[in-house]
């Protein structure tokens, strides 16, 4: 049995998560067949996993190039905010091109993942949007030349 912050997952829960993470479109009937369980029992477990915020969302993974989001960049941001303040993070999270906002340890305060069409649109984002967020002192941008691996899947323990 695996436990997190008040979340206890048994072997069956972990098996469900493994199957759903591999294919979020798996049907309840297919889940039940894979787990040798009744469909109603599987459905009940999935609903409980959703209610307990173990399963957070169902999404489609898109090819960024297909929607003209070819440039990937990571921006390290230094903020003048005091410890414990989240104002800058919340403002960064509102920006549509921002995919991830991480509060980090070290010299910088935040690491932000952004996708844009090209370098010109990245520059426009930085000049027109990020520069207007109060408390940002400095940014350091790393442009990705090639992505070898990018996925959101978690390693789910066997036990």
DSSP file (Angstrom, degrees, kcal/mol; ACC not computed):
  #  RESIDUE AA STRUCTURE BP1 BP2  ACC     N-H-->O    O-->H-N    N-H-->O    O-->H-N    TCO  KAPPA ALPHA  PHI   PSI    X-CA   Y-CA   Z-CA
    1    1 A X              0   0    0      0, 0.0     2,-0.4     0, 0.0     9,-0.2   0.000 360.0 360.0 360.0 131.0    0.0    0.0    0.0
    2    2 A X  E     -A    9   0A   0      7,-2.9     7,-3.6   155,-0.1     2,-0.4  -0.833 360.0-168.7-102.0 137.9    1.4    3.4   -1.0
    3    3 A X  E     +A    8   0A   0     -2,-0.4     5,-0.2     5,-0.2     2,-0.1  -0.988  12.9 167.9-130.4 141.7    0.5    6.5    1.0
    4    4 A X  S    S-     0   0    0      3,-2.4     2,-1.6    -2,-0.4     3,-0.0  -0.175  71.0 -25.9-117.0-145.9    1.0   10.2    0.3
    5    5 A X  S    S-     0   0    0      1,-0.3     3,-0.1    -2,-0.1    -1,-0.0  -0.581 130.1 -37.9 -73.3  93.4   -0.5   13.0    2.2
    6    6 A X  S    S+     0   0    0     -2,-1.6     2,-0.6     1,-0.2    -1,-0.3   0.664 114.5 119.9  61.4  19.8   -3.6   11.2    3.5
    7    7 A X        -     0   0    0      2,-0.0    -3,-2.4    47,-0.0     2,-0.5  -0.963  42.9-170.4-115.8 118.3   -3.9    9.3    0.2
    8    8 A X  E     -A    3   0A   0     -2,-0.6     2,-0.5    -5,-0.2    -5,-0.2  -0.936   2.0-172.1-110.9 125.4   -3.6    5.5    0.4
    9    9 A X  E     -A    2   0A   0     -7,-3.6    -7,-2.9    -2,-0.5     2,-0.1  -0.965   5.5-158.8-119.6 125.7   -3.4    3.5   -2.8
   10   10 A X     >  -     0   0    0     -2,-0.5     4,-2.4    -9,-0.2     5,-0.2  -0.324  41.5 -86.9 -92.3-177.8   -3.6   -0.2   -2.8
   11   11 A X  H  > S+     0   0    0      1,-0.2     4,-1.9     2,-0.2     5,-0.1   0.858 128.0  49.7 -58.1 -39.6   -2.3   -2.6   -5.5
   12   12 A X  H  > S+     0   0    0      2,-0.2     4,-2.5     1,-0.2    -1,-0.2   0.908 109.1  51.3 -68.7 -42.9   -5.5   -2.3   -7.5
   13   13 A X  H  > S+     0   0    0      1,-0.2     4,-2.6     2,-0.2    -2,-0.2   0.932 111.1  48.8 -58.0 -45.4   -5.5    1.5   -7.4
   14   14 A X  H  X S+     0   0    0     -4,-2.4     4,-2.3     1,-0.2    -1,-0.2   0.877 110.0  51.2 -63.9 -38.1   -1.9    1.5   -8.7
   15   15 A X  H  X S+     0   0    0     -4,-1.9     4,-2.3    -5,-0.2    -1,-0.2   0.911 110.2  49.6 -64.9 -42.1   -2.8   -0.9  -11.5
   16   16 A X  H  X S+     0   0    0     -4,-2.5     4,-2.8     1,-0.2     5,-0.2   0.938 111.7  48.5 -60.3 -47.1   -5.7    1.3  -12.5
   17   17 A X  H  X S+     0   0    0     -4,-2.6     4,-2.5     1,-0.2     5,-0.2   0.889 109.8  52.1 -62.2 -40.2   -3.5    4.3  -12.5
   18   18 A X  H  X S+     0   0    0     -4,-2.3     4,-1.7     2,-0.2    -1,-0.2   0.936 113.5  43.6 -61.4 -46.9   -0.8    2.5  -14.6
   19   19 A X  H  X S+     0   0    0     -4,-2.3     4,-1.6     1,-0.2    -2,-0.2   0.901 116.1  46.9 -66.5 -41.9   -3.4    1.5  -17.2
   20   20 A X  H  < S+     0   0    0     -4,-2.8    -1,-0.2     1,-0.2    -2,-0.2   0.850 109.8  53.1 -71.7 -33.1   -5.1    4.9  -17.3
   21   21 A X  H  < S+     0   0    0     -4,-2.5     3,-0.3    -5,-0.2    -1,-0.2   0.877 110.0  48.6 -68.9 -35.3   -1.8    6.8  -17.6
   22   22 A X  H  < S+     0   0    0     -4,-1.7     2,-0.2     1,-0.3    -2,-0.2   0.839 135.4   8.2 -69.8 -33.2   -0.8    4.6  -20.5
   23   23 A X    ><  -     0   0    0     -4,-1.6     3,-1.9    -5,-0.1    -1,-0.3  -0.731  60.2-173.1-153.0  96.0   -4.1    5.3  -22.2
   24   24 A X  T 3  S+     0   0    0     -3,-0.3    -4,-0.1     1,-0.3    -3,-0.1   0.668  88.1  61.5 -65.4 -15.4   -6.5    7.8  -20.7
   25   25 A X  T 3  S+     0   0    0     -5,-0.1    -1,-0.3     2,-0.0    -5,-0.1   0.340  72.2 131.4 -92.9   7.0   -9.2    6.7  -23.2
   26   26 A X    <   -     0   0    0     -3,-1.9     2,-0.1    -6,-0.2    -3,-0.0  -0.362  59.3-121.2 -60.2 135.3   -9.3    3.1  -22.0
   27   27 A X     >  -     0   0    0      1,-0.1     4,-2.5    -2,-0.0     5,-0.2  -0.364  13.5-117.3 -77.9 158.8  -12.9    2.1  -21.4
   28   28 A X  H  > S+     0   0    0      1,-0.2     4,-2.6     2,-0.2     5,-0.2   0.885 117.5  54.0 -60.3 -39.2  -14.2    1.0  -18.1
   29   29 A X  H  > S+     0   0    0      2,-0.2     4,-2.2     1,-0.2    -1,-0.2   0.902 109.1  47.4 -63.5 -41.6  -14.9   -2.4  -19.7
   30   30 A X  H  > S+     0   0    0      2,-0.2     4,-2.6     1,-0.2    -2,-0.2   0.890 111.2  51.2 -68.1 -38.8  -11.3   -2.8  -20.8
   31   31 A X  H  X S+     0   0    0     -4,-2.5     4,-2.2     2,-0.2    -2,-0.2   0.951 111.2  48.2 -59.0 -48.8  -10.0   -1.7  -17.4
   32   32 A X  H  X>S+     0   0    0     -4,-2.6     5,-2.5     1,-0.2     4,-0.8   0.896 112.2  49.0 -59.7 -41.9  -12.3   -4.3  -15.8
   33   33 A X  H ><5S+     0   0    0     -4,-2.2     3,-0.6     1,-0.2    -1,-0.2   0.927 111.6  48.7 -64.8 -45.4  -11.1   -7.0  -18.2
   34   34 A X  H 3<5S+     0   0    0     -4,-2.6    -1,-0.2     1,-0.2    -2,-0.2   0.855 119.2  39.1 -61.8 -36.0   -7.4   -6.2  -17.7
   35   35 A X  H 3<5S-     0   0    0     -4,-2.2    -1,-0.2    -5,-0.2    -2,-0.2   0.452 106.4-124.3 -96.2  -2.0   -7.8   -6.3  -13.9
   36   36 A X  T <<5 +     0   0    0     -4,-0.8     2,-0.3    -3,-0.6    -3,-0.2   0.945  69.2 126.1  55.6  50.7  -10.2   -9.2  -13.8
   37   37 A X      < -     0   0    0     -5,-2.5     2,-0.2    -6,-0.1    -1,-0.2  -0.837  69.6 -88.8-130.8 166.7  -12.8   -7.2  -11.9
   38   38 A X    >>  -     0   0    0     -2,-0.3     4,-2.0     1,-0.1     3,-0.5  -0.586  35.8-125.9 -73.9 139.1  -16.4   -6.3  -12.3
   39   39 A X  H 3> S+     0   0    0     -2,-0.2     4,-2.7     1,-0.2     5,-0.2   0.866 110.4  55.4 -54.4 -38.0  -16.9   -3.1  -14.3
   40   40 A X  H 3> S+     0   0    0      1,-0.2     4,-2.0     2,-0.2    -1,-0.2   0.878 107.3  49.2 -64.5 -36.6  -19.0   -1.5  -11.5
   41   41 A X  H <> S+     0   0    0     -3,-0.5     4,-1.9     2,-0.2    -1,-0.2   0.889 112.4  47.7 -69.0 -39.3  -16.2   -2.1   -9.0
   42   42 A X  H  X S+     0   0    0     -4,-2.0     4,-2.7     2,-0.2     5,-0.2   0.929 111.1  51.1 -65.8 -45.3  -13.6   -0.5  -11.4
   43   43 A X  H  X S+     0   0    0     -4,-2.7     4,-2.4     1,-0.2    -2,-0.2   0.909 109.3  50.8 -59.1 -43.1  -15.9    2.5  -12.1
   44   44 A X  H  X S+     0   0    0     -4,-2.0     4,-2.0     1,-0.2    -1,-0.2   0.908 111.2  48.3 -61.2 -42.8  -16.4    3.0   -8.3
   45   45 A X  H  X S+     0   0    0     -4,-1.9     4,-2.4     2,-0.2    -2,-0.2   0.913 110.9  50.0 -65.3 -43.1  -12.6    2.9   -7.8
   46   46 A X  H  X S+     0   0    0     -4,-2.7     4,-2.1     1,-0.2    -2,-0.2   0.922 110.2  50.7 -62.1 -43.7  -11.9    5.4  -10.6
   47   47 A X  H  X S+     0   0    0     -4,-2.4     4,-2.6     1,-0.2    -1,-0.2   0.894 110.6  49.4 -61.1 -40.0  -14.6    7.8   -9.3
   48   48 A X  H  X S+     0   0    0     -4,-2.0     4,-2.2     2,-0.2    -1,-0.2   0.886 108.5  52.8 -66.8 -38.4  -12.9    7.6   -5.8
   49   49 A X  H  <>S+     0   0    0     -4,-2.4     5,-2.6     2,-0.2     6,-1.6   0.874 112.0  46.4 -64.2 -36.4   -9.5    8.3   -7.4
   50   50 A X  H ><5S+     0   0    0     -4,-2.1     3,-1.6     4,-0.2    -2,-0.2   0.929 112.1  49.8 -68.5 -46.2  -11.0   11.4   -9.0
   51   51 A X  H 3<5S+     0   0    0     -4,-2.6    -2,-0.2     1,-0.3    -1,-0.2   0.837 110.1  50.9 -62.8 -33.9  -12.7   12.5   -5.9
   52   52 A X  T 3<5S-     0   0    0     -4,-2.2    -1,-0.3    -5,-0.2    -2,-0.2   0.318 115.4-116.0 -87.5   8.5   -9.5   12.2   -3.8
   53   53 A X  T < 5S+     0   0    0     -3,-1.6    -3,-0.2     2,-0.3     3,-0.2   0.799  83.6 120.6  59.8  32.1   -7.6   14.2   -6.4
   54   54 A X  S   <S+     0   0    0     -5,-2.6     2,-0.7     1,-0.3    -4,-0.2   0.873  78.2  44.5 -83.2 -47.5   -5.3   11.3   -7.4
   55   55 A X  S    S+     0   0    0     -6,-1.6    -1,-0.3    -9,-0.2    -2,-0.3  -0.888  75.5 175.5 -92.6 114.7   -6.6   11.6  -11.0
   56   56 A X        -     0   0    0     -2,-0.7     2,-0.3     1,-0.3    -1,-0.2   0.801  53.8 -15.4 -92.8 -32.4   -6.5   15.3  -11.6
   57   57 A X        -     0   0    0      2,-0.0     2,-0.5    -4,-0.0    -1,-0.3  -0.989  47.8-129.6-168.8 154.5   -7.5   15.7  -15.3
   58   58 A X        +     0   0    0     -2,-0.3     2,-0.3    -3,-0.1    -3,-0.0  -0.985  41.0 164.7-114.3 126.5   -7.9   13.9  -18.6
   59   59 A X        -     0   0    0     -2,-0.5     2,-0.4     2,-0.0   -35,-0.1  -0.887  37.2-120.2-137.7 166.6   -6.2   15.6  -21.5
   60   60 A X        -     0   0    0     -2,-0.3     2,-0.6   -36,-0.0    -2,-0.0  -0.916  27.4-133.2-104.6 136.1   -5.1   15.1  -25.1
   61   61 A X        -     0   0    0     -2,-0.4     2,-0.3     2,-0.0    -2,-0.0  -0.817  27.9-159.2 -91.6 120.8   -1.3   15.5  -25.8
   62   62 A X        -     0   0    0     -2,-0.6     2,-0.7     5,-0.0     3,-0.1  -0.683  23.5-113.0-103.2 152.2   -0.8   17.7  -28.9
   63   63 A X    >>  -     0   0    0     -2,-0.3     3,-1.0     1,-0.2     4,-0.8  -0.750  25.6-148.4 -78.1 114.4    2.1   18.1  -31.2
   64   64 A X  G >4>S+     0   0    0     -2,-0.7     5,-2.9     1,-0.3     3,-0.9   0.856  95.4  56.3 -56.5 -37.1    3.3   21.7  -30.6
   65   65 A X  G >45S+     0   0    0      1,-0.2     3,-1.5     3,-0.2    -1,-0.3   0.828  98.1  62.4 -64.7 -30.6    4.5   22.1  -34.2
   66   66 A X  G <45S+     0   0    0     -3,-1.0    -1,-0.2     1,-0.3    -2,-0.2   0.765 110.1  39.4 -66.8 -24.4    1.0   21.3  -35.4
   67   67 A X  G <<5S-     0   0    0     -3,-0.9    -1,-0.3    -4,-0.8    -2,-0.2  -0.020 122.6-103.6-114.5  28.2   -0.4   24.3  -33.6
   68   68 A X  T < 5S+     0   0    0     -3,-1.5     2,-0.2     1,-0.1    -3,-0.2   0.841  82.6 128.7  55.8  41.7    2.6   26.5  -34.5
   69   69 A X      < +     0   0    0     -5,-2.9    48,-0.2    -6,-0.1    -1,-0.1  -0.554  20.5 144.1-117.9  64.4    4.2   26.4  -31.1
   70   70 A X        +     0   0    0     47,-0.4     2,-0.5    -2,-0.2    47,-0.2   0.700  45.5  77.7 -81.3 -22.3    7.7   25.4  -32.3
   71   71 A X  E     -B  116   0B   0     45,-2.7    45,-2.3    -3,-0.2     2,-0.4  -0.804  56.5-172.8 -99.5 126.1    9.9   27.3  -29.8
   72   72 A X  E     +B  115   0B   0     -2,-0.5    72,-2.9    72,-0.5     2,-0.3  -0.951  11.8 170.7-113.6 132.3   10.3   25.9  -26.3
   73   73 A X  E     -BC 114 143B   0     41,-2.4    41,-2.9    -2,-0.4     2,-0.5  -0.987  26.4-146.1-141.5 151.4   12.2   27.9  -23.7
   74   74 A X  E     -BC 113 142B   0     68,-2.7    68,-3.0    -2,-0.3     2,-0.5  -0.975  18.1-161.3-114.7 131.0   12.9   27.9  -20.0
   75   75 A X  E     -BC 112 141B   0     37,-2.9    37,-2.5    -2,-0.5     2,-0.5  -0.956   7.7-152.8-118.9 121.7   13.1   31.2  -18.2
   76   76 A X  E     -BC 111 140B   0     64,-3.1    64,-2.0    -2,-0.5     2,-0.4  -0.809  21.5-163.2 -88.7 129.4   14.7   31.6  -14.9
   77   77 A X  E     -BC 110 139B   0     33,-2.8    32,-2.4    -2,-0.5    33,-2.3  -0.952  13.9-156.5-123.8 131.8   13.2   34.5  -13.1
   78   78 A X  E     - C   0 138B   0     60,-2.7    59,-3.0    -2,-0.4    60,-1.3  -0.902  18.1-167.6-104.2 133.4   14.4   36.5  -10.1
   79   79 A X  E     - C   0 136B   0     -2,-0.5    57,-0.2    57,-0.3    56,-0.1  -0.869  28.5-140.1-122.2 152.6   11.8   38.3   -8.1
   80   80 A X        +     0   0    0     55,-2.6    56,-0.1    -2,-0.3    55,-0.1   0.406  65.7 121.7 -88.7   1.6   11.9   41.0   -5.4
   81   81 A X        -     0   0    0     54,-0.3    -2,-0.1     1,-0.1     2,-0.1  -0.241  66.2-112.9 -63.2 151.3    9.1   39.3   -3.4
   82   82 A X    >   -     0   0    0      1,-0.2     3,-1.8     2,-0.0    -1,-0.1  -0.394  48.1 -73.2 -77.7 163.5    9.8   38.1    0.1
   83   83 A X  T 3  S+     0   0    0      1,-0.2    -1,-0.2    -2,-0.1     3,-0.1  -0.266 119.7  24.2 -56.0 139.4    9.8   34.5    1.1
   84   84 A X  T 3  S+     0   0    0      1,-0.3     2,-0.3    -3,-0.1    -1,-0.2   0.250  89.5 124.4  89.3 -13.0    6.4   32.9    1.1
   85   85 A X    <   -     0   0    0     -3,-1.8    -1,-0.3     1,-0.1     4,-0.1  -0.628  34.6-178.6 -82.2 139.7    4.8   35.4   -1.3
   86   86 A X     >  +     0   0    0     -2,-0.3     4,-2.5    -3,-0.1     5,-0.2   0.252  48.4 109.5-119.0   9.4    3.2   33.8   -4.4
   87   87 A X  H  > S+     0   0    0      1,-0.2     4,-2.1     2,-0.2     5,-0.2   0.917  82.0  45.6 -57.4 -48.9    2.0   37.0   -6.3
   88   88 A X  H  > S+     0   0    0      1,-0.2     4,-2.8     2,-0.2    -1,-0.2   0.911 112.3  51.9 -62.6 -42.3    4.6   36.7   -9.1
   89   89 A X  H  > S+     0   0    0      1,-0.2     4,-2.2     2,-0.2    -1,-0.2   0.913 109.9  49.0 -60.4 -43.1    3.9   33.0   -9.5
   90   90 A X  H  X S+     0   0    0     -4,-2.5     4,-0.7     2,-0.2    -1,-0.2   0.876 111.8  48.9 -66.1 -37.3    0.2   33.6   -9.8
   91   91 A X  H >< S+     0   0    0     -4,-2.1     3,-0.7    -5,-0.2     4,-0.4   0.908 111.4  49.6 -67.5 -42.0    0.7   36.3  -12.4
   92   92 A X  H >< S+     0   0    0     -4,-2.8     3,-1.5     1,-0.2     6,-0.2   0.893 105.4  58.1 -62.1 -39.5    3.1   34.1  -14.4
   93   93 A X  H 3< S+     0   0    0     -4,-2.2    -1,-0.2     1,-0.3    -2,-0.2   0.725  97.5  62.1 -65.0 -22.0    0.5   31.3  -14.3
   94   94 A X  T << S+     0   0    0     -4,-0.7     2,-0.5    -3,-0.7    -1,-0.3   0.666  79.3 100.1 -76.7 -17.0   -2.1   33.6  -16.0
   95   95 A X    X   -     0   0    0     -3,-1.5     3,-1.5    -4,-0.4    34,-0.0  -0.597  69.7-145.0 -76.8 120.9    0.1   33.9  -19.1
   96   96 A X  T 3  S+     0   0    0     -2,-0.5    -1,-0.1     1,-0.3    -4,-0.0   0.826  96.8  54.2 -57.7 -35.8   -1.3   31.6  -21.8
   97   97 A X  T 3  S+     0   0    0     17,-0.1    18,-1.8     2,-0.0     2,-0.6   0.678  87.9  94.7 -73.4 -16.6    2.1   30.7  -23.3
   98   98 A X  E <   +D  114   0B   0     -3,-1.5    16,-0.2    -6,-0.2     3,-0.1  -0.667  47.4 175.4 -80.1 119.8    3.4   29.7  -19.8
   99   99 A X  E     +     0   0B   0     14,-3.2     2,-0.3    -2,-0.6    -1,-0.2   0.772  65.6  16.8 -94.3 -31.1    3.0   25.9  -19.5
  100  100 A X  E     -D  113   0B   0     13,-1.3    13,-2.0     2,-0.0     2,-0.4  -0.999  54.4-166.6-145.0 143.7    4.7   25.5  -16.1
  101  101 A X  E     -D  112   0B   0     -2,-0.3     2,-0.5    11,-0.2    11,-0.2  -0.986  14.1-176.8-130.3 121.3    5.7   27.7  -13.2
  102  102 A X  E     -D  111   0B   0      9,-2.4     9,-2.5    -2,-0.4     2,-0.6  -0.975  22.9-141.6-121.9 128.1    8.1   26.2  -10.5
  103  103 A X  E     -D  110   0B   0     -2,-0.5     2,-0.3     7,-0.2     7,-0.3  -0.792  37.4-168.5 -82.2 122.4    9.2   28.0   -7.4
  104  104 A X        -     0   0    0      5,-2.4     2,-0.2    -2,-0.6    -2,-0.0  -0.762  22.8-118.2-120.5 159.5   12.8   26.9   -7.1
  105  105 A X  S    S+     0   0    0     -2,-0.3     2,-0.3     2,-0.0     3,-0.3  -0.584  73.2  47.1 -86.1 155.1   15.7   27.0   -4.6
  106  106 A X  S    S-     0   0    0     -2,-0.2    -2,-0.0     1,-0.2     0, 0.0  -0.724 110.1 -31.9 114.0-163.2   18.8   28.9   -5.5
  107  107 A X  S    S+     0   0    0     -2,-0.3    -1,-0.2   -29,-0.0     2,-0.2   0.870 121.5  59.2 -65.1 -39.7   19.7   32.3   -6.9
  108  108 A X  S    S-     0   0    0     -3,-0.3   -30,-0.2     1,-0.1     3,-0.1  -0.489  70.1-148.8 -88.1 162.7   16.5   32.5   -9.0
  109  109 A X  S    S+     0   0    0    -32,-2.4    -5,-2.4     1,-0.2     2,-0.3   0.792  73.8  25.6 -98.9 -35.7   13.0   32.4   -7.6
  110  110 A X  E     -BD  77 103B   0    -33,-2.3   -33,-2.8    -7,-0.3     2,-0.5  -0.954  52.6-155.4-134.9 148.6   11.1   30.7  -10.5
  111  111 A X  E     -BD  76 102B   0     -9,-2.5    -9,-2.4    -2,-0.3     2,-0.4  -0.997  24.1-169.8-119.9 124.2   11.7   28.4  -13.4
  112  112 A X  E     -BD  75 101B   0    -37,-2.5   -37,-2.9    -2,-0.5     2,-0.5  -0.938  14.5-150.6-121.6 134.7    9.0   28.9  -16.1
  113  113 A X  E     +BD  74 100B   0    -13,-2.0   -14,-3.2    -2,-0.4   -13,-1.3  -0.909  24.0 178.1-103.2 126.2    8.4   26.7  -19.2
  114  114 A X  E     -BD  73  98B   0    -41,-2.9   -41,-2.4    -2,-0.5     2,-0.4  -0.943  18.3-158.6-129.0 151.2    7.0   28.6  -22.2
  115  115 A X  E     +B   72   0B   0    -18,-1.8     2,-0.3    -2,-0.3   -43,-0.2  -0.997  21.0 161.2-126.2 134.0    6.1   27.7  -25.8
  116  116 A X  E     -B   71   0B   0    -45,-2.3   -45,-2.7    -2,-0.4     3,-0.1  -0.859  49.2-104.9-139.3 175.2    5.8   30.2  -28.6
  117  117 A X  S    S-     0   0    0     -2,-0.3   -47,-0.4   -48,-0.2     2,-0.3   0.901  90.2 -30.0 -70.3 -41.2    5.8   30.2  -32.4
  118  118 A X  S  > S-     0   0    0    -48,-0.1     4,-1.8   -47,-0.1    -1,-0.2  -0.908  75.0 -74.7-163.1-177.0    9.3   31.5  -32.8
  119  119 A X  H  > S+     0   0    0     -2,-0.3     4,-2.5     1,-0.2     5,-0.2   0.842 124.4  56.6 -65.9 -32.8   12.0   33.8  -31.3
  120  120 A X  H  > S+     0   0    0      1,-0.2     4,-2.2     2,-0.2    -1,-0.2   0.909 108.7  46.0 -64.9 -40.8   10.2   36.9  -32.3
  121  121 A X  H  > S+     0   0    0      2,-0.2     4,-2.2     1,-0.2    -1,-0.2   0.826 110.8  53.7 -72.3 -29.7    7.1   35.9  -30.4
  122  122 A X  H  X S+     0   0    0     -4,-1.8     4,-2.4     2,-0.2    -2,-0.2   0.933 109.4  48.2 -65.2 -45.0    9.2   34.9  -27.4
  123  123 A X  H  X S+     0   0    0     -4,-2.5     4,-2.7     1,-0.2     5,-0.2   0.910 111.4  50.1 -61.5 -42.3   10.7   38.4  -27.4
  124  124 A X  H  X S+     0   0    0     -4,-2.2     4,-3.2     2,-0.2     5,-0.5   0.903 109.2  52.0 -62.5 -41.6    7.3   39.9  -27.7
  125  125 A X  H  X>S+     0   0    0     -4,-2.2     5,-2.2     1,-0.2     4,-1.8   0.922 113.1  44.5 -59.4 -44.6    6.1   37.8  -24.8
  126  126 A X  H  <>S+     0   0    0     -4,-2.4     5,-1.8     3,-0.2    -2,-0.2   0.912 120.3  39.6 -68.5 -42.1    9.0   39.0  -22.7
  127  127 A X  H  <5S+     0   0    0     -4,-2.7    -2,-0.2    -5,-0.2    -3,-0.2   0.901 126.1  32.5 -74.0 -41.9    8.7   42.6  -23.6
  128  128 A X  H  <5S+     0   0    0     -4,-3.2    -3,-0.2    -5,-0.2    -2,-0.2   0.740 134.3  15.6 -92.1 -24.0    4.9   43.0  -23.6
  129  129 A X  T ><5S+     0   0    0     -4,-1.8     3,-1.1    -5,-0.5     4,-0.3   0.794 123.7  42.2-116.5 -59.8    3.9   40.6  -20.9
  130  130 A X  G > <S+     0   0    0     -5,-2.2     3,-1.6     1,-0.3     6,-0.2   0.880 110.3  58.0 -64.7 -37.2    6.6   39.4  -18.5
  131  131 A X  G 3 <S+     0   0    0     -5,-1.8    -1,-0.3    -6,-0.3    -4,-0.1   0.704 102.4  57.1 -66.1 -17.4    8.2   42.9  -18.2
  132  132 A X  G <  S+     0   0    0     -3,-1.1     2,-0.6    -6,-0.1    -1,-0.3   0.453  80.0 102.8 -93.4  -1.4    4.9   44.2  -16.9
  133  133 A X  S X  S-     0   0    0     -3,-1.6     3,-1.3    -4,-0.3   -45,-0.1  -0.736  77.6-122.7 -83.6 120.1    4.7   41.7  -14.0
  134  134 A X  T 3  S+     0   0    0     -2,-0.6     3,-0.1     1,-0.2   -43,-0.1  -0.198  88.8  27.8 -60.5 153.9    5.6   43.6  -10.9
  135  135 A X  T 3  S+     0   0    0      1,-0.2   -55,-2.6   -56,-0.1     2,-0.6   0.254  78.7 132.1  80.8  -8.8    8.5   42.3   -8.7
  136  136 A X  E <   +C   79   0B   0     -3,-1.3   -57,-0.3   -57,-0.2    -1,-0.2  -0.648  26.3 174.6 -76.2 120.9   10.4   40.7  -11.6
  137  137 A X  E     -     0   0B   0    -59,-3.0     2,-0.3    -2,-0.6   -58,-0.2   0.859  60.1 -11.2 -91.5 -44.5   14.0   41.8  -11.2
  138  138 A X  E     -C   78   0B   0    -60,-1.3   -60,-2.7     2,-0.0    -1,-0.3  -0.989  53.4-151.3-155.6 160.2   15.7   39.8  -14.0
  139  139 A X  E     -C   77   0B   0     -2,-0.3     2,-0.4   -62,-0.2   -62,-0.2  -0.958   0.3-163.9-133.0 153.7   15.2   36.9  -16.4
  140  140 A X  E     -C   76   0B   0    -64,-2.0   -64,-3.1    -2,-0.3     2,-0.4  -0.961  17.9-156.4-137.7 118.4   17.6   34.4  -17.9
  141  141 A X  E     -C   75   0B   0     -2,-0.4     2,-0.5   -66,-0.2   -66,-0.2  -0.810  11.3-168.5-107.4 134.2   16.3   32.5  -20.9
  142  142 A X  E     -C   74   0B   0    -68,-3.0   -68,-2.7    -2,-0.4     2,-0.5  -0.981  13.6-151.8-117.7 119.9   17.4   29.1  -22.3
  143  143 A X  E     -C   73   0B   0     -2,-0.5     2,-0.4   -70,-0.2   -70,-0.2  -0.784  16.2-128.6 -93.3 132.0   16.0   28.2  -25.7
  144  144 A X        -     0   0    0    -72,-2.9   -72,-0.5    -2,-0.5     3,-0.1  -0.662  21.0-174.4 -82.1 126.8   15.7   24.5  -26.4
  145  145 A X  S    S+     0   0    0     -2,-0.4     2,-0.3     1,-0.3    -1,-0.2   0.827  72.7   0.2 -87.4 -36.4   17.3   23.3  -29.7
  146  146 A X        -     0   0    0      0, 0.0     2,-0.6     0, 0.0    -1,-0.3  -0.978  63.0-140.0-154.7 139.3   16.1   19.7  -29.6
  147  147 A X        +     0   0    0     -2,-0.3     3,-0.2     1,-0.2    -3,-0.0  -0.910  17.0 177.1-104.8 122.1   13.9   17.7  -27.2
  148  148 A X  S    S+     0   0    0     -2,-0.6     2,-0.3     1,-0.3    -1,-0.2   0.838  74.8   5.8 -89.2 -39.5   15.0   14.2  -26.6
  149  149 A X        +     0   0    0      2,-0.0    -1,-0.3     0, 0.0     2,-0.3  -0.982  61.5 162.7-148.4 133.4   12.4   13.3  -24.0
  150  150 A X        +     0   0    0     -2,-0.3     2,-0.3    -3,-0.2    -3,-0.0  -0.869  20.5 136.7-150.8 114.8    9.3   15.1  -22.8
  151  151 A X        -     0   0    0     -2,-0.3    -2,-0.0     2,-0.1     0, 0.0  -0.988  45.6-144.8-155.0 161.5    6.5   13.5  -21.0
  152  152 A X        +     0   0    0     -2,-0.3     2,-0.1     2,-0.1    -1,-0.1   0.425  59.2 123.9-105.0  -3.6    4.2   13.9  -18.0
  153  153 A X        -     0   0    0      1,-0.1     2,-0.3  -132,-0.0    -2,-0.1  -0.345  50.4-144.1 -67.7 139.2    3.9   10.3  -17.0
  154  154 A X        -     0   0    0     -2,-0.1     2,-0.7     1,-0.0    -1,-0.1  -0.667  21.5-107.6 -97.8 154.8    4.9    9.4  -13.5
  155  155 A X        -     0   0    0     -2,-0.3     2,-0.6     1,-0.0  -137,-0.0  -0.754  36.8-157.2 -80.5 117.8    6.7    6.2  -12.3
  156  156 A X        -     0   0    0     -2,-0.7    -3,-0.0  -142,-0.0  -142,-0.0  -0.870  16.7-122.4-101.3 122.2    4.0    4.3  -10.5
  157  157 A X        -     0   0    0     -2,-0.6  -155,-0.1     1,-0.1    -1,-0.0  -0.197   9.0-132.1 -62.6 154.4    5.3    1.7   -8.0
  158  158 A X              0   0    0      1,-0.2    -1,-0.1  -143,-0.0  -143,-0.1   0.828 360.0 360.0 -75.1 -33.2    4.4   -1.9   -8.4
  159  159 A X              0   0    0   -158,-0.1    -1,-0.2  -145,-0.1  -148,-0.1   0.413 360.0 360.0-103.4 360.0    3.4   -2.4   -4.7
